[in-house]
Amino acid sequence: MAKGGNVALAALSEHAGAVIASLGWSSASGDGDADVSVLLLGADGKVRSDADFYFYNNAAAADGSVQLLGKTPTESGSEDRISLDLTAAPEDVQRIVLAASCYGGAEFGDLDDLRLTLADRTGEALLRFGIEDAGGISAVIFGELYRRDGGWKFRAVGQGYDSGLAGLATDFGIDVDDAEEPAAEEPGVAESGAAPAGVEEPRAGSPGAEAIVVAAVAPPLGTALPANDRDSAPPAPPVEQAPPARRPRTARKKVTLPAVTRRSLAENDSWRSARLFPVSTLRSDRERETRATSVLLSVMAQVPEFGRRLTAAFGAPAGRMETYTEVALPHGGESPKRPDGLIRVERAGKLWTALVETKTNGNPLRTAQVQDYADIAARRAYEAVITLSNDVALEGSPLVDVTTDGRRKHKVALWHLSWAEVAHQAQMLIRHEGVGNAAHAWLLQELLLYLQHENSGCHGFQNMGPAWVPVRNGIDEETLCEGDKRAVDVVENWERLIRQVCLRLGGELGQKVLPVQRVRRGTDPHSRRAELADRLCRDGRLQAELRIEDSPGILGLTADLRTSKLRTSIDIPAPGQGSPLTWAKRLVRQLADAPADLHVETLVDGRGGGPRGTLERLRPEPADILPKDSARITGFRLSLFKGMGSTRGTAESGFIRSVDEAVDRFYENVVVGLDRRAPSAGRQR
């Protein structure tokens, strides 16, 4: 679509009552990112209340009309997806604005390939709108959906805002608070500095930092107010003081569970805690598949936030969910087929149905089996087939090759979930975002314990594939040639592993962790992986980069198959003020708890690497890291090295386990101690 163009959704698809909007971008440097936001507007072009503003701290509407699904890696960067159920939108909502805002000090001019795509509930792409030459703007409206003649239309907008998210929100009637936080801490605030329940806490420490308030409660009576909030008249007696005006609360208090368990009352370690979902008695893969399907689907039906989180990306509406296992469905003249599970969602008298096929351990999905279920779903007018296994799906590399009958009017969408994604979403809800009540949190905890049990078979990606050992041997013997298909297989599995590392680390931290793709715009995924495979043949190294939200830099990971070493690293930019000696001393102080074998390297303008040494040597003499010729320092590179596992699996000596351990050790012992980004460079609250 061209800027300013519009189109009726009903003319594009008969399934456009629920759509998925994807706002995407890429960055050749790997720096800079953006977050999406959605605004529901009335006939006057303004929000009805602050509750109509959806962003990362207010991610879902109670009626299911809006749900932010989070970021998804793509071949050229990342995209933020939004589930929109237009049939659930309130009648007085006339427009739905889709926008994004940069954070981390970036501007949209720093990002490439700005685009919005819209897909129907089957996953079929309906339209695409690209924004060229965004320039120095920090917020942009990509497009909007609006009512017209009893239906919905889409308009390509492409309007930018120099004033960022705050300026955009203000234009549509959102109450933006530009004031700094009071210096005095309010009673009731936890020692950790967390805000009371219901209060959205802006990032402090930056004069003029903007904070978008979507939920607040009045301070307790007797709380000291800042000077500019006090009345100049003599204070009235306490009994006559009126409480400060309360602002409406737009979110209920959520329940989370602590990551650290309470002290056990058991007499010794042989006492096993009773579990809701027992797993130790499972003997066969068929038993594991049946149990895992039943456990997952039952929790999805009982915990609405969890069920919605997993199905919204597949086009399911927000409504009453029921789940079933081993449903017998006729299949032509053959005997009935029994998919592992079935999900059905009802909203306003309409049904959304998906068949579920599950695999555990290293068992692959079978194309013929999934094809049968797709044919059954098409004949019965079901909306989707969902496959679930330990494999991680990659763009351009499907796990099963299913064909659709073009003569059929009804389209069936094929979706895939990995067990790692299921565990990630459960962990995000019970550890960080919260659910409606304590019983739901306990159910999710039991599900997570089941998935993490060694006998469940639901451990995520756990095998680098049959090409791993031959490729390692070929690199060691220098017999691996460019163009070898086995090298492409290893590159694909390396990408799957990195995606799983991001899911696991993001779930533990409660932050976004995404792989960074530094590729040219429009690069085909097959061509990109073939190029990386040829580089592996030449250099013997697998490389990846991870962007961890609020970290001071990009975490790099290199697996050197020639030396059997794993290298984890991060580049820290030089501070804008102070002398180089001050920078070096400050860096050493920040690394007080880091391992002594941490390598520190100075980055010098124009020639890359400069002086280097281990932290053990630099602690008594930080000046040793400075260049002798007073060259301009651009930053510092911190690196840790670790032996690489040799086998292809997750055993003690496995490559996958060694990667997990290397990333965890580097983050916990190095990255955590470093200064975070300045509050002014963070995301607006």
N, C-alpha and C positions, 0 to 999 in steps of 0.2 A: 504494500500500500504506500501511497505517497502522503506526505504531510498534509493534513486537512481533509483527507478523504474519509468517507464513511461507508458502511455496508451493514445490511440487515443480517443478523446471525442466522435467522430462519432460512435465508436463501443459501447459506453455506452448508448447513447440516440440520437434519431432523433431530439430532441429539444435542442441540446447543442450549438446552435448559440448564445444564451444568457445564462449565468450561474450566480449563486450566490455563491461566495466564503465566507465561514465563518471561521474565525480564532478565536479559543476559548481557554480558560484556566480557572482554578479555583484556589482558595487560601483558605486553611483551616483556616488561621489566619484572612482573610478578608483584609489584607494589600497588597499593591502592585497591579499594573495594567499595561496595555500596550496599545499602539495605533498601528493601522495598517497603512501601507503605500504601495503604488503601484508605480512601475517604468515601463515606456514604453521604450524599448530598440530597437535601430536600428541594422543593420547587424554587426556593429563593437562592439556590446555589451555595448554601451554607450547610454545615453539619447540623444535625438536630441537637446534638450534645457532644461533649468530648468523647463519649463512648463510641462514636461513629468513626474514630480515628484508629486504624489498626496498623501496628508496626511491631518491632521485635519484642516490646514489653507488653503488648496487648494483641496477641497473635490470632485470636479466634473469636467469632461472634457466637453468642449463646444459641442463636437460631440456626447456625450452620451455614449462613449465607456467605461468610468469609472465613477462610482459614489460610494463614501463611504456612507453607509447607517447608520452608527453609531452603538452604542452598544445595545445589546438586552440581558436582563436577561435570564439565563438558570437555570436548576435545580441544577447545580453544580458550577455556577459562572456566567460568562458572555462571550459573543462572539461578535466580530466585524464583520459586514457583508459588502461585497463589491459586487456591481452589475457590471458585465462585459458584454457588448454587443460586442461580437467578430466580428459580421458582420459590425460594425461601426468602428473598429480599422483601422487606416490609413495603406495603403499598405506597407509603409516603416517601420512599427513597426513589428519586428520579434519575440520579446519576451516580455512577461508581467510578471514581478517579483512581488510576493506577500510576504510582509515582515511585521514584527512588532518590536516595540522597547519599552522597559520598561521606566517608569518614576516614580517619587515619591521615588527614591532611591532604587527601587527594581531591582532584576535580575531574569532572567527566571528560575534560580534554586530555587527561592522562590515560583514559581507557579507550579501547578500540572496540569496534563491532558492537556498538550499542543497538539493541534490538528488543522487540517485543513479539512474541509468538502466542497465538491463541489456538488451543486444541479443544475438541469436544470431549464428552465423557468417555468415548471409545479410544481416545488418544490420537485421533486423526487431526493433523494440522489444518487449521482453517485459514489463517492469515499470518502475515509477517510484516512488521514495520521497522525499518532501520532508521537510525538518527545519525546524520553525518555532521561533522565539524561542531561538536558540542561546545568547544571552547572552555572558558574559565568558570563555568557554572558548577555549583555544588549540589543542586537538586534539579530534577526534571520530571515533568509529567509526560509519560510515554503515551498514554491514551486514556480513553474513558468509554464506559458503557452507559447508554442512556435509553430511556423508554421512548417508544414512538409507535403509535397506532396499535397498541396492545402487545407489542413485542419489544425486543431489545436490539439496539444497533451499536456498532463500535465506531469510534472516531479516532483517527491517528492525530495526536496533538503535537508532541515534541516541543513543549514549552519549557524553557529553562529559568532558574532562579539563582541570582547571585547571592541572595541572602540565605540560601541553604534550606534545610528542612523547616526551620522556624518561620522563615518568610512564607514558604509554601503553605504551612499549616495556618498561619495567621490570615492569609487571604481567604481561607475557607471557614473561618470562624472558630478555630481552635484557640483556646486560652493558653498563651505562651508566657512562662515566667522567666524573665531575664535576670532576676535578682540573685545575688550570691547567697549561699547558705549562711545562716547565723553562726557566729563563732561558738556560742554556747551550745553544749549538747543537751538535748531535751531529755527529761526523765523518761525512763522506759526503754531507752535505746540500749541494745545489748553491748557488752564490752567490745565485741568485734567491730562495732561501728555500724552494724546493720540498722536500717530504718525500721520503725515499727510496722507491724502488718498493715497493709493497705496504703503505705506511703511509698511513692516512687522516688528513689534517692538519686539525685543528679551527681555527676562526677565533680568532685570539689577540687579546689586548688588552682583554678584558672580564672582570673578576673574576667568578667564578661561572659563566662561560659553559659551557654543557653541550656535551659532544661524545659522539655515539653511535659507538662503535668497532665496525666490522664486519670490519676486516682490519688486522693489525699484525705487525711482526717485532721481535725483540729488538734492542736497541742493540748495536753492535759491542763486543767486549771492550775494556776500558780506558776506555770512555766514562764521564765523570763523571756521577754520579746526583745528583738533588736531595737536600737535607739530610734531608727527611723519609723518604727511601727508603734511607738508609744504616743499616747495623747499628751499634748503639752500642758493640759490642765492638771491640777493636783489630783492624785489618784483617789478614787472612791474607796470606801470601806470594802473589804474582800467580799462581804455577803452581798454587796450590790453590784459586783462586777458581772457583766454579761459574758458568756463564753464566746470566743471568736466564732465567726460564721463558718459553718461546716460546708465543705464542697462535697458534691455527690460522689459516693464511691461507685466505681464502675466495675469492680472485680471482687469476687468473694475470696476469702482467705483460702489458700491452697495448703495441702498437707504433704510434707516430704518426710523421708526417713533418714536418719544419720548414716553416714557411710561406715562408721565404727560401731560394731555391735557391743551390747552391754556384757559385763563380766558374766561368764557362764556359771551356773550353779552345779554343774556336773562334777562328780568326784574325780574323774580322769577323762583322758581324751578318747577312750573307747566308747563312751556314752554318746550316742548319736541323737541329735535333735529330731523330733517328729516333724515330718514335712507333709504339706498338703498334697504335693505331687511326688510320690515315691518314684525313684529311678533305679535303685540298685538292683532290682529284680529283673530288669530288662535283659533278655538273652539274645534276641535276633534283631536284625535291621527292620524287619516288618513290625515287630513290637515297638521299636523305637519310633518308627514313622507314625504308627497309630496313636501312641501315647503323646508324642509331640504335637500332632495335629489337634487332638482333643484338648490338651492343656492350653495351647495357644488360642484356639477359637473360643473356648469357654471364658477365658479371661478377657478377650476382646468384647464379648457380649456383655460381661458384667462391669467392665470399667469403660465408660463411654469415651473418656478422653483418649484412652489407648486404642480402642477400636476405631475411633474417628481418625486418629493420627495415622494409622496404617492404611486406611481405605480411602481417605480424602484424595490422595494423589492418584488414585485409580478412577476418579470420577464418581465415587459413591456419594449420595446425598447424606446430610446429617439427619438421622431419624432413629427409629427403634430398630435395633439390630438383633437378629437371631442367627445362630450358627448351628450346623449339623455335621455329623461325620458319617462316612460310609453310606451315602445316599444311593440307592439303586435307580439308574436311569436307563430307559430303553435306548438301544442303538441299532436301528435298522432291523435286519433279520437276525442279528447276532444276539448273544446273551447280554443281559443288562450290564452296563459298566458302572463301577463304583468308585467315583473320585474320592480322595481322602477326606475332603470336606466341602462344605457349601456355606456361603455367607449370603444372607438376605437382609436388606435394609428397606424399611417401609417409611414413606413420607407422603403425607397428603393423599393417601390411597394408591400411590404408585410404588412399584417394587423395583429394586435394583438387586441383581443376583450375580454371584461369581462362584465358579467352581474352583477348588483348591487342590493342587497336586503337590505332595510333600516328599522330600528325600532327606535322609540324614547320613551322617558319616561322609565317606567319599563317594557315595552312590550318585551317578549322573542322572539327569533327567532324560527320559526316553522320548524321542521325537514322535514315534508312533502313538504312544500313550497320550501325550499332550495334544496331538492332532485329533485323536478320537474325542477328547473332551471339548476341543474347539468346535468340532462338527456338531456335537450334542448341544452345546451352548447356542450355536447359530440356529439350529432347528427349534429350540425351545425359547428363543428370543431372550436368552440371558445376556448380560452385558459384558462379562469378562471371564477370563481364565487366569488364575494367579498361581504361578509356580513358586515353590519355596525350597531352597536347598542351601548348602554351605558355599556354593559358588557365588561369585560377585559378577553381575552382568556388566559388560562394557559396551559403550556405543560403537556400533559397527561390527560387533562380534557377538551375535546372539548365541544363547546356550542351546536353543533348539530351533530347528528350521521348519516352522509351521506355515502352511499355505492356506489361503482363504479362497473360498469359492466366490468369484466376482459376480456370479448370477444371483447370489442371495442378497436380499434387500437389507437384512439385519446384519450389522457389523459386530464382531466380537473382538474386544481388546485383549491382548496378551501382555501380562505384566509379570515382573519377577521381583521377589524379595529374598535377600540372604538372611540367614539366621543372625549374622552380625548386625544387620540393620534392625531386626526385631529387638535384640538385646540393647542396642543403642537407644532406641526410642523408649523402652521400659526404664532404662537407667536415667535418661533425661527427665522423665516424669517424676520418678520417686526420689531422685537425689537433688534435683535442681528446680524444676518448674512446678511440681506439685499436682495433686489430683484432688477430687472433691471431698473425700473423707478418708479416715484412717483405715477402714476396711479395704478400700480400693488400693491404698498404698501397700497394705500387707499382701494383697493378692498379687500385685506386680512384683513385690519382693520374692514371693514364692515362685513366680514364673521365672524370674531372673536366676534364682538359685537352681532351678531345674535346668535351665539352659546351660549354666556354667558347670554342671556336674560332669565328671569325666565320662560317665556312661550314657549321657543323653544323646550323643551324636550330633549335637547342635552347636558346634564350636566355631562355625564360620569357616572361611577359607583356610585350609590346612595342608595343602600339598602343592608343591611347585611343578608337579607334572612329570611325565616320563622323560621329557627332553632335558631336565635339569642336570642330571649326572653326565650324559653325553656332551652337553654344551660345556660344562665345567672341565671335563677331561680334554675336550677339543681346544679350549683356551689354554689350559696348562701345557698341552703338547704342541700348541701353535699350529693346529691342523683345521681349525674352524674357519670356514670361508664365508665371505659376504654372500648374501642371498640364501643362506641355509634356513629352511623353514623352521627347524628346531629352535633357532635363535629368536624367531618371531614368537613362538610359543612361550619361551622364557620371558620375553618382554611383556607379553599380555598377562602372564601370571604375576610378574613383578608389579604391574599396574593394579591388579586385583588386590595384592597384598598391601600396597600403599593405601588403597581406598579403605581397606579393613582397619589398618593402623589409625587412619583418621577417625573412623567411626568409634573405635575403642577409646582413643585418647579424648575425643570430644565428649563422649559419655561420662568419662571420669572427671573431666574438668568442668563440664557444663558450658563449654564454649565451642564456637565454630572452629573446626579444624578441617582444612580443605587442601587437596593436592594442587600445586601450582603447575600450570601448563604453559611453557614458553614456546609457542608455535606461531607460525605465520597465519594470518587470517585466511580462512577458507581451506586450510590444509585437510586433506582427506585422512580419516583415522587409519586406514590401511597403509597409506603412504608414510604417515608419521611413524607408525610402529615398525615398518620396514626400514626406515632410516635409522631408528634407534637400535634395531637389531644389527644393522651393518656397523654401527658405532661400537656395539658390544663385541662384535667379532674383531674389530681393529684394536680397541683399547682394553677390552676385558672388564669393563665396569658398567654397573647398573646405577643410575642416578635418579634421585627424586627430591622434590622440595615440598615442604608443608607450611602453610600459613596458619598460625595459631592466633586466634583473636586476642588482641591486646598484648601480644609479645613484641619485643623491640625489633625483631627482624624475622627473616624467613629461615626455618630450620632445614638444613640440607642433610641428605642421607646418601651415602655412596657405598656400594658393595663392590669391592675390588676382587674379582674372581682370580686374578693372578697371584695376589698376595694373601688371599683368604682373610682380608681385614674389612671391617665395617667402620666407616667414618661418619660421625654426626657432627654438624658444625652450625654456627650462626654468625652472621656478619653484623657487627654493631657499628652504626654510624658515629663519627666523631661528634662530640658536643659542640654547640655553636659558640660557647663562651669558655674562657679560661685558657690556661697554657697546656701544651702537650704533657708536661710532667704532672700537672694536676689531673689530667684525664687518666694517665697511667695509674697514679696512686688511687684514684677513685675506683677504677676498674678492679684493681687488686682487692680493695676493700669489699666491693660487691661480691667478689668470688671467694669470700672467706671460708665458706663451707664447700667449695668445689673441690674435686679430686686433685691431688698434687700432680697427676700426670696429664692434666688439661694443657693442651697446646694453645699458646697465644701468639698470634701473628699480627703485625702492624700492616695496614693497607695504606700504600703511599700513592699519591696522585701521579698518574702517568706511567707507573711501572708496576702496579699491582702489589705483590708481596714485598714486605720489608723485613726488618728484624723479627726474629721469632724465638720462642723458648718455652719451656714448661713452666707452669704456675709455681712449682716448687722452687725453681731458680729465680723467678721474678719477685716472689714475695719479699725477700730482704732488699732487693734492688729493682724497683719498678722502672727506673730510668733506663735499664738495659734494653727495654723494648722500643726505645725511641731511635729514629734514624740519626746517624752521626752527621749527615750533611744538612740537617734542618729542613728536609723535604716536607711538603705539606701532607699531613696525615688526614686520610679520608675516613678511617675507621679501624676496627679491630676484628679479627676473625678468631673465634674460639672453636676448638676441635677436640673431640675425644675419639680414641681408636679402641676397637674391640675385636677379638677373634670371631670369625664368621663360622656358623654352623655348616657342616658339610652335607648332611642328608637333606632330602627334599621336604620332609614333613615337619611336625611340631614336637618331635621327641626332644629329649634333653640336648642332643647333639644336632638338632635340626636347624636349618637356615631360618625358618619363619620365627622360631622362638628367639633366636639370637637377634633378629631385627627388632622384635618387640622389646627385648631387654635393653638393647642399645638406645632406642628412642626414649624409653622410660628413664633410664639412668641419666641421659643427657638433660632431659627436661627437668627432672627433680633436683639434680645436683648443680646444674649450670643456669638454665633459663630462668628458673624460679627466683634466683638471687639477683637477677638483673633488673634495672629500673624499667618499669612499664612505660608505654607511651604517655606523653604529657596529657593531662585531662583535656586540654583544648584540642588535641588531635584525635581524641576518642569520639565515639558516637554520641550524638545528642540524646538525652533522656526525655 
